[in-house]
């Protein structure tokens, strides 16, 4: 799950980013509207957490730009105002949700997860492949009912592959969906993560390598 936080109060932006990363999300941060617009233009984000009052391009304008682009990206607006009129105005701009500051962080996480589900094709609440089960909400993976301890990146890779429904997912797409903008696209980090993930999942293997294209979990392995 790839998230963009656009917030000009740097301590708050970093606090939100750290918290979302602890929840297993890949998070980029922009401290003004212009850089937020640039990042949103070149990267496919599931959700943008957007402060309404920004230097440079305003949050309202950035929201309108994201909506008009036709992207599936969902927007949750943050604002210091809890007035009903402000919430209505924010939603009328195309925002999918609206949260007044100060807010409870677990509520933000729940809302971001709910919006992210709407940013991608509909998937079951629990993803399965054979006897492997991945529960995104609980952050739990099991095989034959035994829980498997995965790192955040391993969990993210498995979630993306299962959600693809048998389609091939390239290393570049995995890097974009699971890592953040600081990831080096020329490293072997995806290959190494897939290798350790396979070891932890055990046999029989469920992840195929498609030479020159990427990885997939064959549809025959995915429970209906």
MIMARLO-305592 format. One record per residue: residue in three letters; y negated, z negated, x of N, C-alpha, C, O in turn. Coordinates in steps of 0.02 Angstrom, whole numbers, plus 50000, padded with zeros to 5 digits. Each point is the difference from the previous one (the first is absolute). Example, Ala and Ser with C-alpha at 12.3 -4.5 7.8 and 13.67 -1.06 7.14 Angstrom:
<sites>
ALA502844961050660499415000049955499405000050045500014996750052SER499465006949930499414999750042499454996349961499454999250025
</sites>
This chain:
<sites>
UNK500595000050042499415000049958499385000050044499914995550042UNK499665009449950499405000850043499384998149960499885002749946UNK499734992750082499424997249965499385000950043500034999450061UNK499405002249907499365000150034499554994649970499904999849940UNK499844995850103499534994949979499305002250022499885000850060UNK499675000149893499315001950015499554994249979499874998949941UNK499904997450109499634993749988499534998950059500235000050058UNK499134999049928499524999450055499964993150030499734999150055UNK500544995849911500034993350029500624999850044500564999149975UNK499355001750090500575000850045500504994349997500605001449998UNK499194992250001500504994749996500435000549937500614998850002UNK499085003049941500385000749938500475006050005500574999749979UNK499175005950048500415006050006500624998650042500565002049982UNK499354994650075500564998550044500484995049968500605000550010UNK499134994849952500434995149966500435003549948500604998649995UNK499105005949967500395003849950500545004150035500575000249979UNK499235003250076500485004350036500584995950027500585002049994UNK499274992250037500544995850027500474997849945500615000250008UNK499114997749936500424997749945500445005549972500594998949987UNK499145007150005500405005649974500535002150050500555002049981UNK499284997750083500515001650051500574995049999500585001950010UNK499274991849976500534995049994500465001749942500584997949998UNK499165005849954500405002049942500385006550014500325002849955UNK499644999650107500385005950020499645006649990500325005350004UNK499044994549983499625006149988499675002450065499834996050044UNK500085010649962499635002950056499275000549977499855003049949UNK499704993950089499304999349977499515002650052500044998250059UNK499505006149919499435002150040499374996849971499984998249941UNK499515001050101499384996749979499405004550015499975003050054UNK499574997449899499365003450010499454995049981500064996649949UNK499415003150091499474995149988499385002949967499514996549991UNK500515009949990499455003049963500275005849959500575002350011UNK499025000049943500235005349955500145006650034500475003549981UNK499134998250069500095006450034500675000350037500365005049994UNK499804989750043500645000050036500584999549951500545002750012UNK499354993749933500524999749948500145006849971500585001849988UNK498905002150001500075006749973500385004550050500435003949981UNK499394995450083500345004150051500744998450003500415004650002UNK499764989049997500714998150004500385002349938500565002650005UNK499134996549937500335002049937500095007549995500435002549964UNK499155001350073500035007349998500575002850042500255005549987UNK499974990750063500505002750046500684996549995500505002550027UNK499534991949937500634996349994500164998849926499554998549961UNK501085002250021500204998949931500164992649991500524997550022UNK499024999049945500104992949987500284999049930499865003749954UNK500564991250040500244998149933499454996549961499895001549941UNK499764993950092499484996149967499414999150047500084998950060UNK499325001649913499394998350036499714993749969499844999849940UNK500084995050101499674993849978499275000950019499835000050060UNK499745000849891499335002650011499464995149977499944998449941UNK499654999350107499424996049983499485004549968499905005750022UNK499784992049926499535004349965499335000650036499685005249997UNK500124989650038499354999850034500105001350074500164995450038UNK499755010949983500145002050069499395003350032499615003249965UNK500314996150101499505004050035500245007250006500605001449997UNK498935003350010500185007050002500195002349930499664998349952UNK500875005550042500245002149935500174993949958500374995650023UNK499385004049916500144994249958500724999949977500345005250001UNK499904989049979500674999449974500095004249937500535003049990UNK498954997349969500035004149939500115007450018500415003449970UNK499204999050079500055007050019500685001550032500305005249987UNK499934990250055500655001150032500565000149948500465004050005UNK499494991649947500504999949946500005006849964500535002949987UNK498874999549997499955006449965500285005750042500325004649974UNK499574995250092500265005250045500764999950001500325005349998UNK499984988750005500734999450001500305002749935500495003750001UNK499204994449943500255002249935499945007649993500475003349977UNK498964999550043499895007249991500435004350047500105005949987UNK500164991050067500425003750046500685001749970500355004450026UNK499834992249921500655001249968500584996450033500575000949981UNK499284994950070500524996350034500324994949954499684997749952UNK500945000550062500344994949961499784992950020500234995149970UNK499345004450080499774993550024499694996049943499615002649960UNK500584991050036499724995549950499464995750031500034998450060UNK499474999749901499424996350025499944993449964499984999849938UNK499974994750100499824993649971499334997950029499934999550061UNK499594999449897499334998350022499924992450006500244996249959UNK499415001850094499824993050010499244999349991499635004350023UNK500154990449945499294999049991499854992649994500424996049979UNK498975002250039499784993149992499814998449929499904994249983UNK500065010949975499804999049930500604999749954500445004350004UNK499574990749953500554999549951499775002149931500374999149952UNK499035003750043499735002049935500425005649970500235004550034UNK499874995049900500405004949965499705007050008500375004950009UNK498974995649988499685006650006500155003250066500115006150004UNK499904990050050500165002750066500725002350004500155005250029UNK500314990949941500705002150000500095006549962500365004450022UNK499314996149920500055006149960499725006050039500295005449999UNK499154993550035499705005450038500465002350057500085006050011UNK500214989150024500465001750054500605004049976500205004850032UNK500084993149913500585003549973499805006949974500405004750003UNK498994995949971499785006549975499915005150056500015006149988UNK499914991550074499945004550057500685002850021500045004550041UNK500494992749931500675002450017500424995050036500585001450017UNK499144992749997500414994850033500584998149955499935000049938UNK500634998450092500604998249961500024992649984500344997949953UNK499314998150086500004992849989499364997150030499645003450038UNK500214990449946499364997050018500124992550010500304996749957UNK499485000650100500124993050016499364996950025499705002450048UNK500094992249921499384996750019500124995050057500514996650002UNK499025003150045500024995150053499704993449974499545000249959UNK500714994150064500604999150042500635001049958499994998749940UNK500545003450092500625001349965500584996450034499954998350059UNK500585000649904500604997050027500415005550035500145005249969UNK500034993850094500345005450037500665002249967500135006049999UNK500284989449975500625002349967499865004749942500405004549986UNK499034994649980499835004649946499835006950027500205005049971UNK499444995250085499845006450031500645003650020500085006049987UNK500394990450043500645003050021500365002949940500265005650002UNK499784990549944500355002349940499685006349971500355004649978UNK498994995550023499655005949972500095006150045500085005649976UNK499904993350089500105005650047500705002949991500085006149998UNK500424989649997500695002449991500075003849934500335005249998UNK499364992349949500045003449936499685006950003500265004949973UNK499164995650061499675006450007500395004850044500035006049986UNK500284991450067500395004250046500585003349963500185005650015UNK500114990849938500565003049961499765005949960500395004649985UNK498974995449996499735005549961499775005850044499865005449975UNK500094993450091499765005150046500565004550025499875005050034UNK500754993249950500575003950024500445001749940499954996849948UNK500505008250059500455001549945500394993849978500154995650040UNK500005004149896500324994049972500664998750035500425004550006UNK499674989450017500624997950032500264993749966499604996349970UNK501055002550033500274993949969499714993850034499795000350058UNK500204994049906499754993950030500424997650060499744996850045UNK500905004949955500454998650056500305006650023500295003649959UNK499654997950106500265006350028500704998750028500114994850032UNK500355009849955500684999050023500285006250034499805005649985UNK500674993250061500385005450031500694997150015500084996050046UNK500425006149915500654997050007499954992649984499784998049946UNK500444997750102499974992849989499384996950032499954993950005UNK499585010350016499374997650027499484999549944499905004849963UNK499774989550032499494998949948499354997750033500014995450042UNK499445007749939499344998150027499554998249941499885004149955UNK499884989850046499554997549948499304999550029499854995350036UNK499705009649950499344999950029499584993949982499644997350043UNK500415000449896499604994349978500194993650036499574996050019UNK501085003049991500244993850032500065000850076500134995150035UNK499795011149989500065001550072500694998050026500074996950052UNK500445005049910500694998150017500445006350003499965004349956UNK500454996250096500505005350006500684996750007500094995350039UNK500395007249922500694997450005500495005850007499875005649978UNK500704992950052500555004750002500634996249981500174995050032UNK500175007449917500594996549973499824992749986500394995450015UNK499025003649957499734993449979499794995550058499754994549988UNK500355007750074499784996050058499305002150021499875006050009UNK499684989249998499315001650017499945002450072500324997150045UNK499285008049966499885002850066499294998650021499535001449963UNK500394995850097499344998250025499685006050035500225002050054UNK499275001049914499665005850028499294998250019499694995749970UNK500055007750081499304999450017499595003649946500285003649959UNK499064995450042499585003349950500055007650005500025003549950UNK500014999150111500035007250009500685002749979500045005349969UNK500494991250047500675002249979500045000149924500275004749970UNK499474990149999499994999749926499615005949972500225003349953UNK499194998050077499585005449976500335006850006499965004149954UNK500374997150102500355006450010500565000849949500065005349969UNK500334989550021500555000449951499725001149929500295003949962UNK499174992850022499705000849933499775007249989500125002849947UNK499555000150103499775007049993500585004849994499985004549959UNK500544994550080500585004549998500374999549933500195005149972UNK499894988950003500344999249935499595002949944500265003149954UNK499084995850049499565002449947499955007649999499815002949949UNK500385000450106499955007350004500545003549958499975006049990UNK500524990249987500515002949955500415005550030500175004949966UNK500004994550098500425005050033499625005250038500305003950038UNK499044996349954499605004950036499924997950074500044994150016UNK499865010950026499904998650071499294997350011499525002749972UNK500434992050068499354997150017499905000850075500414997750040UNK499055005649979499895001350071499784993650036499784995249969UNK500305004950097499764994450041499254999049991499754994450000UNK499895011349994499274999649991499824996549935499534996049998UNK500845005549949499854996849936500194992650002499644995949972UNK500915002450060500184993050007499464996250038499824994449983UNK499935008750070499484996950039499374998949958499674994850005UNK500185010049952499404999549958500084994849945499534996549984UNK501095003149987500104995649943500124992750020499834995549962UNK500455003450097500234993350018499564996750053499924993950001UNK499805010150044499574997350053499275001149981499865003349950UNK499674993950089499305001049985499695004950050500365003150039UNK498974997649959499675005050040500034998750075499855004350040UNK500364989649979500044998350071500665002350031500094999450061UNK500375003149898500655002250026499915006350043499625004549982UNK500734995950073499975005850044500495005249975500614998950000UNK499155007049978500455005049971500475003150052500465003649981UNK499434995150082500425003050052500544995250027500365001750046UNK499684992449924500514995350023500665001349963500035004149954UNK500494992350068500655000649967500114994349950500564998449983UNK498894998649994500064994049959500405001249937500394995649980UNK499535010249987500385001449939500745000550016500424997049965UNK499755006850086500705000950019500334993450017500574998749980UNK499084997150058500274993550019500094995649939500504996449994UNK499025003749960500044995949940500595002249956500364995849974UNK499745010750019500575002549961500654997950034500484998349965UNK499545001950101500614998250036500184992649988500574998449985UNK498944997250020500144992849989500164998749926500404995749984UNK499275008149971500154999249929500725001949985500344996549963UNK499895009050067500705002049990500494994750023500494998549967UNK499364998550090500444994850027500044994149953500544997249988UNK498895000849985499984994249955500355001449933500314995649971UNK499645010750006500325001849936500765000650007500364999049952UNK499875002650108500725000450012500325006349973499665004949982UNK501014994950015500395005949979500284999049929500124994349980UNK499985011249983499825006850019499255001149999499644997049960UNK500125007450084499295001250004499745003649938500365003949969UNK499024994750013499705003349942499425004650018499765003949959UNK500004995750104499435004050021500235005850043500294999050054UNK499585007049923500175006050038499405002550040499434999449977UNK500705003350081499485003550038500055007449985500535003050007UNK498915000049973499975007249989499635002950060499394999450005UNK500995003750040499725002250064499395004549989500025004849963UNK499444993450071499385003949996499594998749939499455002749993UNK500804993149961499634998849937499844992649988499444998449981UNK501054997250030499874992949986500634996349980500535000950030UNK499414994949919500554995749979500055000149923499525001549965UNK501084997050011500094999549928500594995449984500454999050041UNK499544998449899500574996649971500285004849948499685000949948UNK500905002150063500275005149955500054997349929500134994149988UNK499765010449964500024998049929500694997349980500054995949954UNK500475006350081500674997549984500054992650016500434996549972UNK499125000950073500024992950018499564995849955500044993950000UNK499535009549961499514996349960500284998949931500185004749965UNK499844989150015500264998349934499545002749946499395000050007UNK500915002349939499605002649944499724994249961499645001049951
</sites>
